[in-house]
Amino acid sequence: MHRLLIAAAFALPLLAGCAGDPDDIRNRPLGPNPSAFIAAEIGFARLAQDKGQWTAFRETSAPEAVMFVPQRVKARDWLKAQKDPAEAVKWQPHAVYVSCDGNAGATTGAWQKGATHGFFTTVWLRDSRSGKMGWILDHGDGLTSPREAPEFIASKQAVCGSRPAVPIEAGGEGADMAVGLSPDQTLSWTSTVRPDRSRRVTIRLWDGKDMATVIDDRVAAPKQP
């Protein structure tokens, strides 16, 4: 069973940056804050339990959000027709990866529903002016063995400094591929849905030399009835 979805929008307090006139906070850029992405994911999961699974997805999605069912769909369009299940899926973040400027992040972790379990990955964006955070991509899949929860949620931020070159990728014949970038281009996400509806979601983080792969999720094609 999939956690067939794509991330959520949450208004959260954000850390101010150090640059600009120290006497004028309005000129300070938003600073990187990995805990804000973790809090958004936890809040998203809590909202699903409190108000219903698809209600939480509708209320927290960014306008451009996509999800996989298993083909790629615009989340808000697909969610319009969905009714909340009696039991909402539960999930917990295990790791977070954040762009240098703190305006994009990817969380990944585990989900459970009844006797089933699996993994998920969510990509988040926050508005540089309002600080409002919302999910723009979410996907997941079932697992035969549950992911073991870590003692602490892992956190990693992209290296700041020189801007990396945007990698050029090409999907296979007939594949539906999309690439997203953080505003500073230090975090990227590539999602590919093949003609058999298998897919791959890859998250990369700038390490000062390369866009290093930090998440590489692969989902098999659905079984034919």
C-alpha positions as CSV (number, residue, x, y, z in Angstrom):
1,M,0.0,0.0,0.0
2,H,1.4,3.4,-0.9
3,R,1.3,6.6,1.0
4,L,0.3,8.2,-2.3
5,L,0.7,11.8,-1.6
6,I,2.8,15.0,-1.7
7,A,3.6,17.2,1.2
8,A,1.9,20.0,3.3
9,A,1.7,23.7,4.0
10,F,2.3,25.0,7.5
11,A,2.9,28.5,8.8
12,L,5.9,28.3,11.2
13,P,8.2,30.8,12.9
14,L,11.5,31.1,11.1
15,L,15.0,32.2,12.0
16,A,16.3,35.5,10.8
17,G,19.6,35.6,8.9
18,C,22.7,37.5,9.9
19,A,23.1,39.7,6.8
20,G,21.8,43.2,6.3
21,D,21.5,46.1,8.7
22,P,21.3,44.7,12.2
23,D,19.0,47.6,13.2
24,D,16.5,46.7,10.4
25,I,15.2,43.2,10.7
26,R,13.1,43.7,7.5
27,N,16.3,43.6,5.5
28,R,17.5,40.3,6.9
29,P,17.1,37.2,4.8
30,L,15.5,34.1,6.2
31,G,18.0,31.7,7.7
32,P,18.3,27.9,7.3
33,N,16.2,26.2,10.0
34,P,16.0,22.4,9.6
35,S,13.8,22.1,12.6
36,A,11.1,24.1,10.8
37,F,10.8,21.4,8.1
38,I,10.7,18.6,10.8
39,A,8.0,20.6,12.6
40,A,6.0,21.0,9.4
41,E,6.1,17.3,8.7
42,I,5.1,16.4,12.3
43,G,2.3,19.0,12.2
44,F,1.1,17.6,8.8
45,A,1.0,14.1,10.3
46,R,-0.9,15.4,13.4
47,L,-3.4,17.2,11.2
48,A,-4.2,14.0,9.4
49,Q,-5.1,12.3,12.7
50,D,-7.1,15.3,13.9
51,K,-9.0,16.3,10.8
52,G,-8.7,13.4,8.3
53,Q,-6.1,12.2,5.9
54,W,-7.1,13.9,2.7
55,T,-8.3,17.0,4.5
56,A,-4.8,17.4,5.8
57,F,-3.4,17.0,2.3
58,R,-5.8,19.5,0.8
59,E,-5.2,22.1,3.5
60,T,-1.4,21.9,3.4
61,S,-0.6,21.5,-0.2
62,A,1.2,24.1,-2.2
63,P,-0.6,25.3,-5.4
64,E,2.0,23.5,-7.6
65,A,2.1,20.3,-5.5
66,V,2.2,16.9,-7.3
67,M,1.6,13.4,-6.1
68,F,1.6,9.9,-7.7
69,V,-1.4,7.6,-7.9
70,P,0.8,6.0,-9.4
71,Q,0.8,8.4,-12.4
72,R,1.8,12.0,-11.7
73,V,-1.2,14.2,-10.9
74,K,-1.7,17.7,-9.7
75,A,-2.4,17.2,-6.0
76,R,-5.2,19.8,-5.5
77,D,-7.1,18.5,-8.5
78,W,-6.9,14.9,-7.4
79,L,-7.7,15.6,-3.8
80,K,-10.9,17.4,-4.6
81,A,-12.7,14.1,-5.1
82,Q,-11.1,12.2,-2.2
83,K,-13.0,11.4,1.0
84,D,-11.2,10.9,4.3
85,P,-10.7,7.2,5.2
86,A,-11.9,6.0,8.6
87,E,-8.3,5.4,9.6
88,A,-5.7,7.9,8.5
89,V,-2.1,6.9,7.8
90,K,0.4,7.7,10.4
91,W,4.0,8.8,9.7
92,Q,7.2,10.1,11.3
93,P,10.2,11.9,9.7
94,H,13.6,10.2,10.1
95,A,15.8,12.7,8.2
96,V,15.8,16.2,6.7
97,Y,17.9,17.8,4.0
98,V,17.9,21.6,3.6
99,S,19.1,24.0,1.0
100,C,21.8,26.5,1.9
101,D,19.2,29.4,1.9
102,G,16.8,27.5,4.0
103,N,13.9,27.9,1.6
104,A,13.6,24.3,0.5
105,G,13.9,21.0,2.3
106,A,13.2,17.3,1.9
107,T,12.0,15.0,4.7
108,T,12.0,11.2,4.6
109,G,10.7,8.6,7.0
110,A,8.3,5.8,7.8
111,W,4.5,5.4,7.7
112,Q,2.0,2.9,9.2
113,K,-1.6,2.0,8.5
114,G,-3.0,-1.0,10.3
115,A,-0.7,-3.9,9.7
116,T,0.9,-2.3,6.7
117,H,4.0,0.0,6.7
118,G,6.3,1.8,4.3
119,F,8.4,4.9,3.6
120,F,7.8,8.4,2.3
121,T,9.7,11.4,1.0
122,T,8.3,14.9,1.0
123,V,9.7,18.1,-0.6
124,W,8.9,21.4,1.1
125,L,9.2,25.0,0.0
126,R,8.7,28.1,2.0
127,D,7.9,31.6,0.8
128,S,10.9,33.9,1.3
129,R,8.7,36.8,2.2
130,S,5.9,35.3,4.3
131,G,7.8,32.3,5.7
132,K,4.8,30.1,4.9
133,M,5.8,26.5,4.3
134,G,4.0,24.0,2.0
135,W,4.7,20.7,0.4
136,I,5.3,20.5,-3.3
137,L,6.0,16.8,-3.8
138,D,5.2,13.7,-1.8
139,H,5.5,10.0,-2.6
140,G,6.0,6.7,-0.9
141,D,5.6,3.0,-1.1
142,G,5.0,-0.1,1.1
143,L,7.8,-2.1,2.6
144,T,8.0,-5.8,3.6
145,S,9.9,-4.7,6.8
146,P,9.3,-1.4,8.5
147,R,12.0,1.2,8.6
148,E,13.7,1.3,11.9
149,A,13.2,4.7,13.7
150,P,16.5,6.5,14.5
151,E,17.3,7.7,17.9
152,F,17.6,11.2,16.5
153,I,16.3,12.8,13.4
154,A,19.2,13.2,11.0
155,S,19.8,16.7,9.6
156,K,22.1,18.0,6.8
157,Q,22.3,21.3,5.1
158,A,23.8,22.2,1.7
159,V,27.1,23.9,1.5
160,C,26.9,27.6,0.9
161,G,29.1,29.6,-1.4
162,S,29.5,29.1,-5.1
163,R,26.3,28.3,-7.0
164,P,26.3,24.8,-8.5
165,A,25.7,24.2,-12.1
166,V,22.2,22.8,-12.8
167,P,22.6,19.2,-13.9
168,I,21.1,18.2,-17.2
169,E,19.1,15.0,-17.2
170,A,17.0,13.1,-19.7
171,G,14.3,10.6,-19.0
172,G,13.9,7.3,-20.9
173,E,11.6,7.0,-23.9
174,G,8.0,7.6,-22.8
175,A,9.0,8.6,-19.3
176,D,7.4,11.5,-17.4
177,M,10.3,13.3,-15.8
178,A,10.3,16.6,-13.8
179,V,13.2,18.4,-12.0
180,G,12.7,20.9,-9.2
181,L,15.3,23.3,-7.7
182,S,15.5,25.3,-4.5
183,P,15.8,29.1,-5.2
184,D,19.6,28.9,-4.6
185,Q,20.0,25.7,-6.6
186,T,21.7,23.8,-3.8
187,L,18.9,21.3,-3.4
188,S,17.2,19.5,-6.3
189,W,14.5,16.8,-6.7
190,T,14.0,14.7,-9.8
191,S,10.9,12.5,-10.2
192,T,10.4,10.1,-13.1
193,V,7.4,8.0,-13.9
194,R,8.0,5.3,-16.5
195,P,5.4,3.9,-18.9
196,D,4.9,0.9,-16.7
197,R,4.1,3.4,-13.9
198,S,7.2,2.5,-11.9
199,R,8.9,5.6,-10.6
200,R,12.1,7.0,-9.1
201,V,12.5,10.1,-6.8
202,T,16.0,11.4,-6.3
203,I,17.0,14.2,-3.9
204,R,20.4,15.9,-4.3
205,L,22.3,18.3,-2.1
206,W,25.2,20.6,-3.0
207,D,28.3,19.5,-1.0
208,G,30.7,22.2,-2.3
209,K,31.8,20.1,-5.3
210,D,28.9,18.1,-6.6
211,M,25.2,17.7,-6.3
212,A,25.4,14.6,-4.0
213,T,22.5,12.1,-3.9
214,V,21.0,12.0,-0.4
215,I,17.7,10.2,-1.2
216,D,17.2,7.7,-4.0
217,D,13.7,6.1,-3.8
218,R,12.6,3.5,-6.4
219,V,9.1,2.2,-6.6
220,A,8.3,-0.9,-8.6
221,A,5.5,-0.9,-11.2
222,P,2.1,-1.8,-9.7
223,K,1.0,-5.4,-10.1
224,Q,-1.5,-6.0,-12.9
225,P,-4.9,-7.4,-11.7
